[in-house]
Structures are given as structure tokens and as C-alpha cells.
């Protein structure tokens, strides 16, 4: 739980974790979860957790906990901050597009956004090749 709390604090207050049970077989419990932005509903990651529990004299002991996560959670601090910045920009774009009534203005804004994203991707790819 500390990991999810830290992740939510880093990404911002509009991030939520959705937890759905996948199966229940005796004392083995599976949980499927996903991390998504609350306002724009952008899915940022998902994973599965399996917990094997044992009862000993009326006490519950969690013996084995396995978590399978997407690679998005294995990123360094700079990429995490970049992802948080991208989510905040996406939220602003969603609110801008909902408020705008002029379709030409929306089209120009989307075209500008796509061009900026393509330029950033091209810069990132060319920088990796050295």
C-alpha cells in the first residue's frame, strides 16, 4: 500500500487506483488493479496481485504475495515526473476541448498538439542513437 500511496502522491490528486477481484479460491485471493487519471480516464498502468493466506490458531497469516506490474512502474524519477506532467496537460486539453464551441479552434489546437508530440518523439528517438 505504501507503494501506491507514494505513486498517487507523485502523480497528483486526480489519480485513482481501481481494484477489481479476479478470483477467490479458498484462501488464495487475486486482485486485478489499474491506475488511471480521474478526470480524463487515461489508463496509466495495470497489474495483478495474488495473495496466499493461511490460518493458524485463529490468526490470518499472509504467506506469499506476488505482484505482476506493467513496465510503467519500473521507471526512474524523471520519467515519472514527465508522465505526471503529461497527465496534467491531457487534463487541461480535455477541459479546453469541452469548453470550446468553435470546431476550427479545436482542430488547430489538436493539430498543434500532434505536431509538438511528433517533434518530441523525433527528438527523443534521435537522441537515443548517439
C-alpha positions as CSV (number, residue, x, y, z in Angstrom):
1,X,0.0,0.0,0.0
2,X,2.9,2.3,0.6
3,X,4.0,2.0,-3.0
4,X,0.5,3.0,-4.3
5,X,0.4,5.9,-1.8
6,X,3.8,7.2,-3.0
7,X,2.7,6.8,-6.6
8,X,-0.5,8.7,-6.1
9,X,1.3,11.5,-4.3
10,X,3.9,11.8,-7.1
11,X,1.3,11.8,-9.9
12,X,-1.2,14.1,-8.3
13,X,-4.6,14.2,-6.6
14,X,-6.6,13.3,-9.7
15,X,-5.1,9.8,-10.0
16,X,-7.1,6.9,-8.7
17,X,-6.4,3.1,-8.3
18,X,-9.3,0.9,-9.4
19,X,-9.2,-2.6,-7.8
20,X,-11.3,-5.5,-9.1
21,X,-11.3,-9.0,-7.7
22,X,-10.3,-11.7,-10.2
23,X,-10.9,-15.0,-8.4
24,X,-11.3,-16.4,-4.9
25,X,-10.3,-20.0,-4.3
26,X,-10.2,-20.8,-0.6
27,X,-7.5,-18.8,1.0
28,X,-6.0,-17.6,-2.3
29,X,-7.1,-14.2,-3.4
30,X,-6.4,-12.5,-6.8
31,X,-6.8,-8.8,-7.4
32,X,-6.6,-7.0,-10.7
33,X,-5.9,-3.3,-10.5
34,X,-5.4,-0.4,-12.8
35,X,-4.1,3.1,-12.4
36,X,-5.9,5.8,-14.3
37,X,-6.4,9.6,-14.3
38,X,-9.6,10.6,-12.6
39,X,-10.7,13.4,-14.9
40,X,-9.6,12.2,-18.4
41,X,-9.8,8.5,-17.7
42,X,-6.4,7.8,-19.2
43,X,-5.1,4.3,-18.1
44,X,-1.6,4.7,-16.8
45,X,-0.9,1.1,-15.9
46,X,-2.4,-2.2,-14.6
47,X,-1.3,-5.2,-12.7
48,X,-2.3,-8.3,-10.9
49,X,-1.7,-9.3,-7.2
50,X,-2.0,-12.8,-5.8
51,X,-2.1,-13.4,-2.1
52,X,-1.9,-16.8,-0.5
53,X,-3.2,-16.8,3.1
54,X,-3.0,-19.4,5.9
55,X,-5.0,-19.7,9.1
56,X,-3.0,-20.6,12.3
57,X,-4.9,-20.8,15.6
58,X,-7.4,-18.2,14.6
59,X,-4.8,-15.8,13.1
60,X,-4.5,-15.0,9.5
61,X,-1.0,-15.1,8.0
62,X,-0.3,-13.8,4.5
63,X,2.5,-16.1,3.4
64,X,3.1,-15.3,-0.2
65,X,2.4,-12.1,-2.1
66,X,3.2,-11.8,-5.7
67,X,2.6,-8.7,-7.8
68,X,2.8,-8.5,-11.6
69,X,3.0,-5.0,-12.9
70,X,3.4,-3.4,-16.3
71,X,6.9,-1.9,-17.0
72,X,5.4,1.6,-16.4
73,X,6.1,1.2,-12.7
74,X,9.7,0.3,-13.2
75,X,10.7,3.8,-14.3
76,X,13.0,6.3,-12.8
77,X,12.1,9.6,-11.1
78,X,12.5,11.8,-14.2
79,X,10.2,9.7,-16.3
80,X,7.6,9.6,-13.5
81,X,7.6,13.4,-13.3
82,X,7.4,13.6,-17.1
83,X,4.4,11.3,-17.0
84,X,2.7,13.4,-14.3
85,X,3.3,16.5,-16.4
86,X,1.8,14.7,-19.5
87,X,-1.3,13.7,-17.5
88,X,-1.8,17.3,-16.3
89,X,-1.5,18.6,-19.9
90,X,-4.0,15.9,-21.0
91,X,-6.5,17.1,-18.3
92,X,-6.1,20.7,-19.5
93,X,-6.7,19.7,-23.1
94,X,-9.8,17.7,-22.2
95,X,-11.3,20.7,-20.3
96,X,-10.3,23.1,-23.1
97,X,-11.9,20.9,-25.8
98,X,-15.2,20.6,-23.8
99,X,-15.4,24.3,-23.3
100,X,-14.6,25.4,-26.8
101,X,-17.5,25.7,-29.2
102,X,-15.5,26.6,-32.3
103,X,-14.6,23.4,-34.2
104,X,-11.8,25.3,-36.1
105,X,-10.2,26.3,-32.9
106,X,-10.4,22.7,-31.7
107,X,-8.9,21.4,-34.9
108,X,-6.0,23.9,-34.7
109,X,-5.3,23.0,-31.1
110,X,-5.2,19.3,-31.8
111,X,-3.0,19.8,-34.9
112,X,-0.6,21.9,-32.8
113,X,-0.6,19.2,-30.0
114,X,0.1,16.4,-32.5
115,X,3.0,18.4,-34.1
116,X,4.5,19.0,-30.7
117,X,4.2,15.4,-29.7
118,X,5.8,14.3,-33.0
119,X,8.6,16.7,-32.6
120,X,9.2,15.5,-29.0
121,X,9.2,11.8,-30.2
122,X,11.6,12.6,-33.0
123,X,13.9,14.4,-30.6
124,X,13.8,11.5,-28.1
125,X,14.4,8.8,-30.8
126,X,17.3,10.7,-32.4
127,X,18.9,11.4,-29.1
128,X,19.0,7.7,-28.1
129,X,21.0,6.8,-31.2
130,X,24.0,9.0,-30.4
